[in-house]
Amino acid sequence: MNYLTIIAVVWGLCAVCAVLFIRGAAQRNTEPLRPQAEREPKTGRSQDFSRPA
């Protein structure tokens, strides 16, 4: 094989391994999404956020 072909294959293999490593290390949120009403219970608070309490 040509010298440049070998270098290209080695760099390509390194790039593929880096991509697979980064994808495997990424955090995945496996918790199912809940409806908005379940996440934040209504407490009777005012919805006016323009001034501090």
N, CA, C and O of each residue as an XYZ file, in Angstrom:
212
protein
N       0.844     -1.192      0.000
C       0.000      0.000      0.000
C       0.879      1.242      0.000
O       2.030      1.236      0.439
N       0.297      2.267     -0.498
C       0.983      3.544     -0.544
C       1.114      4.113      0.873
O       0.248      3.889      1.719
N       2.191      4.841      1.123
C       2.453      5.443      2.430
C       1.318      6.380      2.847
O       0.888      6.348      4.000
N       0.833      7.203      1.937
C      -0.248      8.141      2.258
C      -1.558      7.412      2.540
O      -2.362      7.882      3.346
N      -1.783      6.284      1.898
C      -2.991      5.501      2.151
C      -2.984      4.951      3.573
O      -4.009      4.954      4.255
N      -1.829      4.485      4.009
C      -1.713      3.953      5.369
C      -1.981      5.058      6.393
O      -2.689      4.839      7.376
N      -1.421      6.230      6.163
C      -1.655      7.354      7.079
C      -3.135      7.734      7.098
O      -3.687      8.003      8.165
N      -3.778      7.758      5.945
C      -5.203      8.105      5.864
C      -6.056      7.073      6.589
O      -7.019      7.434      7.266
N      -5.719      5.798      6.459
C      -6.484      4.745      7.129
C      -6.323      4.848      8.642
O      -7.300      4.703      9.376
N      -5.111      5.094      9.115
C      -4.875      5.221     10.563
C      -5.633      6.418     11.121
O      -6.276      6.304     12.165
N      -5.572      7.565     10.447
C      -6.307      8.739     10.908
C      -7.819      8.510     10.853
O      -8.546      8.936     11.750
N      -8.280      7.848      9.820
C      -9.708      7.543      9.719
C     -10.171      6.635     10.840
O     -11.250      6.833     11.399
N      -9.358      5.637     11.172
C      -9.708      4.733     12.267
C      -9.728      5.479     13.601
O     -10.607      5.248     14.431
N      -8.768      6.365     13.803
C      -8.759      7.177     15.026
C     -10.002      8.064     15.113
O     -10.582      8.222     16.188
N     -10.406      8.636     13.992
C     -11.591      9.499     13.985
C     -12.855      8.703     14.299
O     -13.705      9.159     15.064
N     -12.977      7.523     13.714
C     -14.157      6.682     13.983
C     -14.195      6.274     15.454
O     -15.255      6.306     16.080
N     -13.052      5.893     16.002
C     -13.004      5.502     17.413
C     -13.344      6.677     18.324
O     -14.039      6.500     19.324
N     -12.864      7.872     17.990
C     -13.174      9.048     18.797
C     -14.670      9.352     18.773
O     -15.255      9.671     19.808
N     -15.284      9.255     17.612
C     -16.729      9.519     17.501
C     -17.513      8.497     18.313
O     -18.438      8.860     19.040
N     -17.154      7.233     18.199
C     -17.868      6.204     18.958
C     -17.657      6.380     20.458
O     -18.583      6.159     21.238
N     -16.457      6.774     20.873
C     -16.192      6.990     22.294
C     -17.012      8.149     22.832
O     -17.599      8.049     23.909
N     -17.058      9.250     22.087
C     -17.813     10.420     22.542
C     -19.304     10.104     22.594
O     -19.986     10.507     23.537
N     -19.816      9.397     21.604
C     -21.243      9.029     21.623
C     -21.553      8.091     22.782
O     -22.625      8.189     23.378
N     -20.644      7.190     23.112
C     -20.863      6.265     24.220
C     -20.759      6.942     25.568
O     -21.402      6.516     26.527
N     -19.947      8.003     25.657
C     -19.750      8.691     26.922
C     -20.815      9.748     27.179
O     -20.919     10.255     28.296
N     -21.607     10.090     26.170
C     -22.631     11.123     26.329
C     -23.724     10.620     27.266
O     -24.137      9.462     27.206
N     -24.184     11.529     28.139
C     -25.240     11.176     29.083
C     -26.570     11.123     28.358
O     -26.925     12.030     27.606
N     -27.282     10.067     28.595
C     -28.612      9.920     27.983
C     -29.663      9.950     29.085
O     -29.510      9.302     30.120
N     -30.715     10.696     28.854
C     -31.804     10.765     29.810
C     -32.814      9.685     29.435
O     -33.556      9.832     28.464
N     -32.839      8.603     30.206
C     -33.730      7.493     29.885
C     -35.052      7.584     30.634
O     -35.933      6.747     30.439
N     -35.199      8.594     31.492
C     -36.456      8.761     32.219
C     -37.532      9.251     31.257
O     -37.307     10.212     30.521
N     -38.686      8.613     31.250
C     -39.739      9.065     30.334
C     -40.228     10.469     30.714
O     -40.276     10.826     31.891
N     -40.579     11.236     29.716
C     -41.060     12.592     29.961
C     -42.452     12.549     30.576
O     -43.326     11.802     30.138
N     -42.631     13.371     31.602
C     -43.934     13.452     32.257
C     -44.642     14.716     31.790
O     -43.989     15.684     31.400
N     -45.939     14.716     31.825
C     -46.673     15.935     31.456
C     -46.321     17.093     32.384
O     -45.924     16.873     33.529
N     -46.463     18.319     31.900
C     -46.111     19.511     32.667
C     -46.912     19.593     33.965
O     -46.382     20.046     34.979
N     -48.165     19.169     33.958
C     -49.003     19.256     35.150
C     -48.472     18.374     36.276
O     -48.621     18.718     37.448
N     -47.858     17.249     35.940
C     -47.313     16.361     36.968
C     -46.033     16.913     37.567
O     -45.791     16.739     38.761
N     -45.211     17.573     36.767
C     -43.916     18.052     37.233
C     -44.036     19.217     38.198
O     -43.298     19.269     39.182
N     -44.945     20.155     37.948
C     -45.077     21.343     38.774
C     -46.501     21.433     39.332
O     -47.424     21.857     38.636
N     -46.663     21.038     40.569
C     -48.014     21.144     41.148
C     -48.400     22.610     41.330
O     -47.560     23.459     41.629
N     -49.663     22.880     41.146
C     -50.154     24.253     41.283
C     -50.288     24.581     42.764
O     -50.868     23.813     43.532
N     -49.741     25.737     43.158
C     -49.766     26.123     44.566
C     -50.577     27.385     44.793
O     -50.606     27.896     45.913
N     -51.230     27.899     43.775
C     -52.026     29.105     43.931
C     -51.186     30.366     43.910
O     -51.668     31.428     44.303
N     -49.951     30.279     43.464
C     -49.093     31.451     43.402
C     -49.476     32.344     42.228
O     -50.102     31.909     41.262
N     -49.085     33.586     42.346
C     -49.304     34.528     41.259
C     -48.364     34.206     40.110
O     -47.238     33.762     40.333
N     -48.806     34.420     38.913
C     -47.987     34.176     37.736
C     -47.287     35.452     37.271
O     -46.722     35.476     36.177
N     -47.313     36.506     38.078
C     -46.669     37.767     37.714
C     -45.216     37.716     38.180
O     -44.936     37.753     39.378
N     -44.291     37.631     37.216
C     -42.877     37.520     37.554
C     -42.132     38.827     37.267
O     -40.905     38.826     37.178
N     -42.847     39.924     37.124
C     -42.205     41.173     36.746
C     -41.567     41.897     37.933
O     -40.733     42.779     37.729
N     -41.934     41.550     39.154
C     -41.365     42.231     40.319
C     -40.976     41.185     41.371
O     -41.605     40.130     41.451
N     -39.964     41.464     42.163
C     -39.568     40.503     43.206
C     -40.573     40.465     44.343
O     -41.265     41.448     44.611
N     -40.644     39.341     44.996
C     -41.619     39.168     46.083
C     -41.125     39.790     47.365
O     -41.816     39.739     48.382
